[in-house]
């Protein structure tokens, strides 16, 4: 079940997290990574963790931005701090999976699966879980229908994410669902002007 506790009870930390998230989301789904905005987002998340050191979400999001910046070393402390504060938060498990994936550790798929179990409405976790299932296809022998359902659910929950459309389109192309690709292309052309 999704966590019902607020991300923080500290108003300063909350304000910092909202601003940091704004910068982070401006960067996601862009063709060119705006490193300055990501650094600003990391700075604000770091300040949020200082304002509320008990906010698992602030630590997790700091780790996530550091991973986007490619700073795996710096991401380690905040993700494990978040894990120690609340291991039952879907976003924490998802970021842990991203950390493990970036490190090449085999525990990544289990973290993504746990993130989906904790919150089946977390589009990042759904897509990451589907990606790891698809990438480990030869090892698992799972069916493509399960993955397709995960990609579709992630997109249904986050229709304004170009990355969700791209992931679904990529999956459809790789596994021969040719007749469904034009609808994805039409959605992209309709929703995104860049």
Secondary structure, 3 states (H helix, E strand, C coil): CCCCCCCCCCHHHHHHHHHHHHHHHHHCCCCCCCHHHHHHHHHHHHHHHHHCCCCHHHHHHHHHHHHHCCCHHHHHHHHHHHHHHCCCCHHHHHHHHHHHHHHCCCCHHHHHHHHHHHCCCCHHHHHHHHHHHHHCHHHHCCCHHHHHHHHHHHHHHCCCCHHHHHHHHHHHHHCCCHHHHHHHHHHHHHHCCC
